Amino acid sequence: MGQNGHKDAGKAKTVLCDMARDGSLPVGVNSPVMMRLIEMCRVKNGQGIDTSHIERFIEEGIIASVEGRTLYAEVMLQIAYDSLQ
């Protein structure tokens, strides 16, 4: 059971982040900004820093973008970017 009480909490989001890394997300979501955030996470992971919480912000941004919630997507991606600085 996930932290929010849902049985499959986190599984879909993990898949979305994997898709972003592979470049197989829809064209609008597979933006240079999104790819830059994923690359920044890779660099931090390479330094031994856990970025799973930051990846959740990126994944929330991906979901919001796909659903057309642009402002929420921008906020989530800005939080992710600020956290990676």
Biopython code that builds the backbone (N, CA, C, O; Angstrom):
import numpy as np
from Bio.PDB.StructureBuilder import StructureBuilder

atoms = [
    (1, "MET", "N", (0.845, -1.175, 0.000)),
    (1, "MET", "CA", (0.000, 0.000, 0.000)),
    (1, "MET", "C", (0.891, 1.239, 0.000)),
    (1, "MET", "O", (1.870, 1.315, 0.742)),
    (2, "GLY", "N", (0.540, 2.202, -0.839)),
    (2, "GLY", "CA", (1.314, 3.427, -0.936)),
    (2, "GLY", "C", (1.047, 4.365, 0.226)),
    (2, "GLY", "O", (0.169, 4.122, 1.055)),
    (3, "GLN", "N", (1.816, 5.438, 0.272)),
    (3, "GLN", "CA", (1.701, 6.394, 1.372)),
    (3, "GLN", "C", (0.334, 7.056, 1.423)),
    (3, "GLN", "O", (-0.137, 7.429, 2.497)),
    (4, "ASN", "N", (-0.304, 7.205, 0.273)),
    (4, "ASN", "CA", (-1.604, 7.864, 0.254)),
    (4, "ASN", "C", (-2.760, 6.880, 0.363)),
    (4, "ASN", "O", (-3.914, 7.256, 0.158)),
    (5, "GLY", "N", (-2.461, 5.614, 0.686)),
    (5, "GLY", "CA", (-3.491, 4.624, 0.918)),
    (5, "GLY", "C", (-3.946, 3.862, -0.305)),
    (5, "GLY", "O", (-4.815, 2.997, -0.201)),
    (6, "HIS", "N", (-3.381, 4.159, -1.462)),
    (6, "HIS", "CA", (-3.757, 3.459, -2.686)),
    (6, "HIS", "C", (-2.841, 2.266, -2.908)),
    (6, "HIS", "O", (-1.637, 2.334, -2.659)),
    (7, "LYS", "N", (-3.422, 1.184, -3.374)),
    (7, "LYS", "CA", (-2.682, -0.065, -3.542)),
    (7, "LYS", "C", (-1.494, 0.080, -4.488)),
    (7, "LYS", "O", (-0.406, -0.410, -4.186)),
    (8, "ASP", "N", (-1.684, 0.740, -5.618)),
    (8, "ASP", "CA", (-0.641, 0.829, -6.629)),
    (8, "ASP", "C", (0.057, 2.187, -6.640)),
    (8, "ASP", "O", (0.585, 2.597, -7.674)),
    (9, "ALA", "N", (0.068, 2.873, -5.533)),
    (9, "ALA", "CA", (0.643, 4.211, -5.478)),
    (9, "ALA", "C", (2.090, 4.198, -5.952)),
    (9, "ALA", "O", (2.904, 3.400, -5.486)),
    (10, "GLY", "N", (2.398, 5.092, -6.882)),
    (10, "GLY", "CA", (3.763, 5.248, -7.350)),
    (10, "GLY", "C", (4.108, 4.465, -8.596)),
    (10, "GLY", "O", (5.047, 4.838, -9.300)),
    (11, "LYS", "N", (3.389, 3.393, -8.904)),
    (11, "LYS", "CA", (3.753, 2.559, -10.054)),
    (11, "LYS", "C", (3.580, 3.301, -11.371)),
    (11, "LYS", "O", (4.476, 3.269, -12.215)),
    (12, "ALA", "N", (2.458, 3.960, -11.561)),
    (12, "ALA", "CA", (2.223, 4.677, -12.817)),
    (12, "ALA", "C", (3.228, 5.803, -12.984)),
    (12, "ALA", "O", (3.721, 6.039, -14.086)),
    (13, "LYS", "N", (3.529, 6.488, -11.913)),
    (13, "LYS", "CA", (4.469, 7.590, -11.985)),
    (13, "LYS", "C", (5.869, 7.097, -12.319)),
    (13, "LYS", "O", (6.596, 7.766, -13.053)),
    (14, "THR", "N", (6.253, 5.960, -11.802)),
    (14, "THR", "CA", (7.554, 5.398, -12.134)),
    (14, "THR", "C", (7.624, 5.096, -13.620)),
    (14, "THR", "O", (8.645, 5.353, -14.259)),
    (15, "VAL", "N", (6.560, 4.560, -14.169)),
    (15, "VAL", "CA", (6.504, 4.273, -15.603)),
    (15, "VAL", "C", (6.640, 5.567, -16.398)),
    (15, "VAL", "O", (7.363, 5.596, -17.394)),
    (16, "LEU", "N", (5.964, 6.631, -15.985)),
    (16, "LEU", "CA", (6.052, 7.900, -16.698)),
    (16, "LEU", "C", (7.469, 8.444, -16.688)),
    (16, "LEU", "O", (7.943, 8.952, -17.704)),
    (17, "CYS", "N", (8.144, 8.345, -15.570)),
    (17, "CYS", "CA", (9.512, 8.842, -15.496)),
    (17, "CYS", "C", (10.423, 8.002, -16.392)),
    (17, "CYS", "O", (11.309, 8.542, -17.054)),
    (18, "ASP", "N", (10.210, 6.693, -16.415)),
    (18, "ASP", "CA", (10.979, 5.822, -17.310)),
    (18, "ASP", "C", (10.720, 6.193, -18.765)),
    (18, "ASP", "O", (11.646, 6.216, -19.575)),
    (19, "MET", "N", (9.471, 6.481, -19.097)),
    (19, "MET", "CA", (9.137, 6.880, -20.463)),
    (19, "MET", "C", (9.822, 8.198, -20.820)),
    (19, "MET", "O", (10.282, 8.371, -21.949)),
    (20, "ALA", "N", (9.890, 9.118, -19.873)),
    (20, "ALA", "CA", (10.559, 10.393, -20.123)),
    (20, "ALA", "C", (12.039, 10.174, -20.398)),
    (20, "ALA", "O", (12.611, 10.804, -21.287)),
    (21, "ARG", "N", (12.656, 9.280, -19.635)),
    (21, "ARG", "CA", (14.074, 8.978, -19.851)),
    (21, "ARG", "C", (14.310, 8.360, -21.223)),
    (21, "ARG", "O", (15.310, 8.653, -21.879)),
    (22, "ASP", "N", (13.385, 7.503, -21.656)),
    (22, "ASP", "CA", (13.511, 6.825, -22.950)),
    (22, "ASP", "C", (13.122, 7.723, -24.116)),
    (22, "ASP", "O", (13.406, 7.400, -25.270)),
    (23, "GLY", "N", (12.473, 8.848, -23.825)),
    (23, "GLY", "CA", (12.028, 9.745, -24.884)),
    (23, "GLY", "C", (10.769, 9.282, -25.583)),
    (23, "GLY", "O", (10.520, 9.672, -26.724)),
    (24, "SER", "N", (9.967, 8.456, -24.924)),
    (24, "SER", "CA", (8.778, 7.907, -25.577)),
    (24, "SER", "C", (7.468, 8.540, -25.108)),
    (24, "SER", "O", (6.394, 7.977, -25.321)),
    (25, "LEU", "N", (7.555, 9.689, -24.480)),
    (25, "LEU", "CA", (6.340, 10.408, -24.090)),
    (25, "LEU", "C", (5.771, 11.140, -25.302)),
    (25, "LEU", "O", (6.479, 11.334, -26.290)),
    (26, "PRO", "N", (4.500, 11.549, -25.243)),
    (26, "PRO", "CA", (3.934, 12.341, -26.342)),
    (26, "PRO", "C", (4.786, 13.577, -26.622)),
    (26, "PRO", "O", (5.437, 14.106, -25.722)),
    (27, "VAL", "N", (4.777, 14.029, -27.861)),
    (27, "VAL", "CA", (5.664, 15.101, -28.309)),
    (27, "VAL", "C", (5.586, 16.338, -27.427)),
    (27, "VAL", "O", (6.626, 16.901, -27.086)),
    (28, "GLY", "N", (4.399, 16.779, -27.046)),
    (28, "GLY", "CA", (4.264, 17.973, -26.225)),
    (28, "GLY", "C", (4.881, 17.843, -24.848)),
    (28, "GLY", "O", (5.320, 18.833, -24.262)),
    (29, "VAL", "N", (4.913, 16.641, -24.337)),
    (29, "VAL", "CA", (5.465, 16.402, -23.005)),
    (29, "VAL", "C", (6.967, 16.180, -23.086)),
    (29, "VAL", "O", (7.696, 16.472, -22.138)),
    (30, "ASN", "N", (7.420, 15.671, -24.201)),
    (30, "ASN", "CA", (8.826, 15.342, -24.393)),
    (30, "ASN", "C", (9.599, 16.604, -24.778)),
    (30, "ASN", "O", (10.298, 16.628, -25.791)),
    (31, "SER", "N", (9.470, 17.641, -23.970)),
    (31, "SER", "CA", (10.046, 18.941, -24.282)),
    (31, "SER", "C", (11.493, 19.036, -23.807)),
    (31, "SER", "O", (11.932, 18.237, -22.980)),
    (32, "PRO", "N", (12.232, 20.012, -24.329)),
    (32, "PRO", "CA", (13.609, 20.215, -23.868)),
    (32, "PRO", "C", (13.687, 20.497, -22.368)),
    (32, "PRO", "O", (14.637, 20.075, -21.709)),
    (33, "VAL", "N", (12.705, 21.200, -21.828)),
    (33, "VAL", "CA", (12.695, 21.491, -20.389)),
    (33, "VAL", "C", (12.577, 20.197, -19.591)),
    (33, "VAL", "O", (13.311, 19.980, -18.626)),
    (34, "MET", "N", (11.654, 19.348, -20.002)),
    (34, "MET", "CA", (11.452, 18.071, -19.314)),
    (34, "MET", "C", (12.710, 17.215, -19.405)),
    (34, "MET", "O", (13.130, 16.607, -18.420)),
    (35, "MET", "N", (13.301, 17.171, -20.579)),
    (35, "MET", "CA", (14.502, 16.364, -20.775)),
    (35, "MET", "C", (15.668, 16.914, -19.961)),
    (35, "MET", "O", (16.489, 16.151, -19.452)),
    (36, "ARG", "N", (15.741, 18.235, -19.837)),
    (36, "ARG", "CA", (16.804, 18.860, -19.026)),
    (36, "ARG", "C", (16.634, 18.472, -17.559)),
    (36, "ARG", "O", (17.619, 18.173, -16.885)),
    (37, "LEU", "N", (15.411, 18.474, -17.063)),
    (37, "LEU", "CA", (15.171, 18.076, -15.676)),
    (37, "LEU", "C", (15.560, 16.618, -15.446)),
    (37, "LEU", "O", (16.161, 16.289, -14.423)),
    (38, "ILE", "N", (15.221, 15.748, -16.389)),
    (38, "ILE", "CA", (15.583, 14.334, -16.273)),
    (38, "ILE", "C", (17.101, 14.192, -16.273)),
    (38, "ILE", "O", (17.654, 13.405, -15.505)),
    (39, "GLU", "N", (17.773, 14.951, -17.132)),
    (39, "GLU", "CA", (19.242, 14.893, -17.188)),
    (39, "GLU", "C", (19.855, 15.396, -15.882)),
    (39, "GLU", "O", (20.833, 14.828, -15.397)),
    (40, "MET", "N", (19.287, 16.454, -15.314)),
    (40, "MET", "CA", (19.784, 16.966, -14.035)),
    (40, "MET", "C", (19.624, 15.912, -12.940)),
    (40, "MET", "O", (20.491, 15.776, -12.077)),
    (41, "CYS", "N", (18.517, 15.167, -12.972)),
    (41, "CYS", "CA", (18.315, 14.078, -12.008)),
    (41, "CYS", "C", (19.370, 12.999, -12.189)),
    (41, "CYS", "O", (19.897, 12.471, -11.209)),
    (42, "ARG", "N", (19.681, 12.669, -13.438)),
    (42, "ARG", "CA", (20.711, 11.656, -13.704)),
    (42, "ARG", "C", (22.057, 12.070, -13.122)),
    (42, "ARG", "O", (22.769, 11.259, -12.530)),
    (43, "VAL", "N", (22.394, 13.345, -13.299)),
    (43, "VAL", "CA", (23.663, 13.854, -12.776)),
    (43, "VAL", "C", (23.689, 13.733, -11.258)),
    (43, "VAL", "O", (24.670, 13.257, -10.687)),
    (44, "LYS", "N", (22.621, 14.160, -10.606)),
    (44, "LYS", "CA", (22.553, 14.070, -9.139)),
    (44, "LYS", "C", (22.615, 12.617, -8.678)),
    (44, "LYS", "O", (23.278, 12.307, -7.688)),
    (45, "ASN", "N", (21.917, 11.715, -9.400)),
    (45, "ASN", "CA", (21.975, 10.290, -9.058)),
    (45, "ASN", "C", (23.396, 9.773, -9.194)),
    (45, "ASN", "O", (23.846, 8.964, -8.383)),
    (46, "GLY", "N", (24.100, 10.235, -10.213)),
    (46, "GLY", "CA", (25.487, 9.841, -10.417)),
    (46, "GLY", "C", (26.390, 10.300, -9.286)),
    (46, "GLY", "O", (27.434, 9.698, -9.035)),
    (47, "GLN", "N", (25.991, 11.359, -8.609)),
    (47, "GLN", "CA", (26.741, 11.874, -7.466)),
    (47, "GLN", "C", (26.324, 11.196, -6.163)),
    (47, "GLN", "O", (26.815, 11.536, -5.086)),
    (48, "GLY", "N", (25.411, 10.233, -6.279)),
    (48, "GLY", "CA", (24.957, 9.502, -5.100)),
    (48, "GLY", "C", (23.835, 10.173, -4.334)),
    (48, "GLY", "O", (23.553, 9.799, -3.195)),
    (49, "ILE", "N", (23.193, 11.156, -4.938)),
    (49, "ILE", "CA", (22.100, 11.881, -4.291)),
    (49, "ILE", "C", (20.773, 11.260, -4.702)),
    (49, "ILE", "O", (20.523, 11.049, -5.889)),
    (50, "ASP", "N", (19.921, 10.967, -3.724)),
    (50, "ASP", "CA", (18.599, 10.399, -4.002)),
    (50, "ASP", "C", (17.685, 11.497, -4.546)),
    (50, "ASP", "O", (17.444, 12.503, -3.878)),
    (51, "THR", "N", (17.188, 11.295, -5.745)),
    (51, "THR", "CA", (16.316, 12.290, -6.379)),
    (51, "THR", "C", (14.891, 11.782, -6.560)),
    (51, "THR", "O", (14.128, 12.353, -7.340)),
    (52, "SER", "N", (14.527, 10.734, -5.863)),
    (52, "SER", "CA", (13.195, 10.156, -6.056)),
    (52, "SER", "C", (12.090, 11.160, -5.740)),
    (52, "SER", "O", (11.065, 11.187, -6.422)),
    (53, "HIS", "N", (12.286, 11.982, -4.717)),
    (53, "HIS", "CA", (11.261, 12.976, -4.386)),
    (53, "HIS", "C", (11.168, 14.050, -5.472)),
    (53, "HIS", "O", (10.082, 14.565, -5.737)),
    (54, "ILE", "N", (12.281, 14.387, -6.094)),
    (54, "ILE", "CA", (12.276, 15.372, -7.175)),
    (54, "ILE", "C", (11.622, 14.777, -8.418)),
    (54, "ILE", "O", (10.888, 15.461, -9.132)),
    (55, "GLU", "N", (11.894, 13.498, -8.668)),
    (55, "GLU", "CA", (11.275, 12.826, -9.811)),
    (55, "GLU", "C", (9.757, 12.812, -9.677)),
    (55, "GLU", "O", (9.047, 12.848, -10.682)),
    (56, "ARG", "N", (9.262, 12.760, -8.464)),
    (56, "ARG", "CA", (7.802, 12.810, -8.263)),
    (56, "ARG", "C", (7.229, 14.152, -8.721)),
    (56, "ARG", "O", (6.143, 14.196, -9.299)),
    (57, "PHE", "N", (7.956, 15.249, -8.465)),
    (57, "PHE", "CA", (7.502, 16.555, -8.957)),
    (57, "PHE", "C", (7.498, 16.571, -10.483)),
    (57, "PHE", "O", (6.570, 17.097, -11.097)),
    (58, "ILE", "N", (8.535, 15.995, -11.098)),
    (58, "ILE", "CA", (8.600, 15.929, -12.555)),
    (58, "ILE", "C", (7.438, 15.106, -13.093)),
    (58, "ILE", "O", (6.786, 15.494, -14.063)),
    (59, "GLU", "N", (7.186, 13.976, -12.463)),
    (59, "GLU", "CA", (6.101, 13.101, -12.905)),
    (59, "GLU", "C", (4.743, 13.769, -12.748)),
    (59, "GLU", "O", (3.870, 13.620, -13.603)),
    (60, "GLU", "N", (4.564, 14.507, -11.654)),
    (60, "GLU", "CA", (3.314, 15.260, -11.482)),
    (60, "GLU", "C", (3.179, 16.299, -12.590)),
    (60, "GLU", "O", (2.082, 16.531, -13.100)),
    (61, "GLY", "N", (4.298, 16.923, -12.963)),
    (61, "GLY", "CA", (4.287, 17.878, -14.062)),
    (61, "GLY", "C", (3.917, 17.229, -15.380)),
    (61, "GLY", "O", (3.181, 17.809, -16.178)),
    (62, "ILE", "N", (4.430, 16.013, -15.617)),
    (62, "ILE", "CA", (4.098, 15.275, -16.836)),
    (62, "ILE", "C", (2.601, 14.980, -16.875)),
    (62, "ILE", "O", (1.933, 15.218, -17.881)),
    (63, "ILE", "N", (2.094, 14.463, -15.774)),
    (63, "ILE", "CA", (0.667, 14.121, -15.708)),
    (63, "ILE", "C", (-0.192, 15.364, -15.932)),
    (63, "ILE", "O", (-1.142, 15.339, -16.713)),
    (64, "ALA", "N", (0.150, 16.448, -15.240)),
    (64, "ALA", "CA", (-0.624, 17.683, -15.376)),
    (64, "ALA", "C", (-0.565, 18.214, -16.806)),
    (64, "ALA", "O", (-1.566, 18.702, -17.331)),
    (65, "SER", "N", (0.596, 18.120, -17.431)),
    (65, "SER", "CA", (0.740, 18.590, -18.808)),
    (65, "SER", "C", (-0.136, 17.793, -19.762)),
    (65, "SER", "O", (-0.800, 18.364, -20.627)),
    (66, "VAL", "N", (-0.138, 16.484, -19.607)),
    (66, "VAL", "CA", (-0.966, 15.617, -20.452)),
    (66, "VAL", "C", (-2.442, 15.925, -20.248)),
    (66, "VAL", "O", (-3.225, 15.890, -21.197)),
    (67, "GLU", "N", (-2.819, 16.226, -19.016)),
    (67, "GLU", "CA", (-4.218, 16.519, -18.702)),
    (67, "GLU", "C", (-4.609, 17.953, -19.040)),
    (67, "GLU", "O", (-5.770, 18.327, -18.869)),
    (68, "GLY", "N", (-3.666, 18.761, -19.514)),
    (68, "GLY", "CA", (-3.971, 20.132, -19.889)),
    (68, "GLY", "C", (-3.958, 21.119, -18.740)),
    (68, "GLY", "O", (-4.418, 22.251, -18.892)),
    (69, "ARG", "N", (-3.442, 20.711, -17.602)),
    (69, "ARG", "CA", (-3.365, 21.606, -16.436)),
    (69, "ARG", "C", (-2.001, 22.304, -16.453)),
    (69, "ARG", "O", (-1.097, 21.958, -15.691)),
    (70, "THR", "N", (-1.881, 23.282, -17.332)),
    (70, "THR", "CA", (-0.605, 23.919, -17.622)),
    (70, "THR", "C", (0.011, 24.612, -16.414)),
    (70, "THR", "O", (1.199, 24.435, -16.144)),
    (71, "LEU", "N", (-0.764, 25.385, -15.695)),
    (71, "LEU", "CA", (-0.223, 26.123, -14.555)),
    (71, "LEU", "C", (0.320, 25.174, -13.494)),
    (71, "LEU", "O", (1.412, 25.390, -12.968)),
    (72, "TYR", "N", (-0.432, 24.130, -13.179)),
    (72, "TYR", "CA", (0.016, 23.148, -12.190)),
    (72, "TYR", "C", (1.288, 22.457, -12.679)),
    (72, "TYR", "O", (2.211, 22.222, -11.899)),
    (73, "ALA", "N", (1.331, 22.134, -13.964)),
    (73, "ALA", "CA", (2.524, 21.499, -14.537)),
    (73, "ALA", "C", (3.733, 22.412, -14.377)),
    (73, "ALA", "O", (4.809, 21.958, -13.987)),
    (74, "GLU", "N", (3.561, 23.687, -14.674)),
    (74, "GLU", "CA", (4.661, 24.641, -14.551)),
    (74, "GLU", "C", (5.150, 24.753, -13.114)),
    (74, "GLU", "O", (6.354, 24.829, -12.870)),
    (75, "VAL", "N", (4.227, 24.764, -12.169)),
    (75, "VAL", "CA", (4.600, 24.849, -10.752)),
    (75, "VAL", "C", (5.396, 23.615, -10.334)),
    (75, "VAL", "O", (6.426, 23.736, -9.671)),
    (76, "MET", "N", (4.927, 22.436, -10.715)),
    (76, "MET", "CA", (5.625, 21.194, -10.354)),
    (76, "MET", "C", (7.028, 21.153, -10.959)),
    (76, "MET", "O", (7.985, 20.753, -10.297)),
    (77, "LEU", "N", (7.142, 21.566, -12.211)),
    (77, "LEU", "CA", (8.449, 21.551, -12.865)),
    (77, "LEU", "C", (9.377, 22.608, -12.282)),
    (77, "LEU", "O", (10.587, 22.396, -12.208)),
    (78, "GLN", "N", (8.825, 23.742, -11.867)),
    (78, "GLN", "CA", (9.649, 24.771, -11.229)),
    (78, "GLN", "C", (10.166, 24.286, -9.879)),
    (78, "GLN", "O", (11.321, 24.534, -9.532)),
    (79, "ILE", "N", (9.324, 23.599, -9.121)),
    (79, "ILE", "CA", (9.755, 23.030, -7.840)),
    (79, "ILE", "C", (10.875, 22.025, -8.079)),
    (79, "ILE", "O", (11.872, 22.017, -7.357)),
    (80, "ALA", "N", (10.710, 21.176, -9.093)),
    (80, "ALA", "CA", (11.744, 20.183, -9.415)),
    (80, "ALA", "C", (13.046, 20.882, -9.785)),
    (80, "ALA", "O", (14.118, 20.500, -9.314)),
    (81, "TYR", "N", (12.951, 21.900, -10.624)),
    (81, "TYR", "CA", (14.150, 22.629, -11.052)),
    (81, "TYR", "C", (14.847, 23.281, -9.860)),
    (81, "TYR", "O", (16.062, 23.160, -9.702)),
    (82, "ASP", "N", (14.080, 23.968, -9.030)),
    (82, "ASP", "CA", (14.655, 24.625, -7.853)),
    (82, "ASP", "C", (15.301, 23.618, -6.912)),
    (82, "ASP", "O", (16.333, 23.905, -6.305)),
    (83, "SER", "N", (14.703, 22.454, -6.790)),
    (83, "SER", "CA", (15.243, 21.416, -5.906)),
    (83, "SER", "C", (16.550, 20.841, -6.432)),
    (83, "SER", "O", (17.378, 20.366, -5.654)),
    (84, "LEU", "N", (16.738, 20.880, -7.729)),
    (84, "LEU", "CA", (17.954, 20.331, -8.334)),
    (84, "LEU", "C", (19.110, 21.322, -8.337)),
    (84, "LEU", "O", (20.241, 20.947, -8.646)),
    (85, "GLN", "N", (18.847, 22.572, -8.001)),
    (85, "GLN", "CA", (19.905, 23.592, -7.981)),
    (85, "GLN", "C", (20.801, 23.453, -6.781)),
    (85, "GLN", "O", (21.738, 24.234, -6.617)),
]
sb = StructureBuilder()
sb.init_structure("model")
sb.init_model(0)
sb.init_chain("A")
sb.init_seg("    ")
for serial, (resi, resn, name, xyz) in enumerate(atoms, 1):
    if name == "N":
        sb.init_residue(resn, " ", resi, " ")
    sb.init_atom(name, np.array(xyz, "f"), 0.0, 1.0, " ", f" {name:<3s}", serial, name[0])
structure = sb.get_structure()
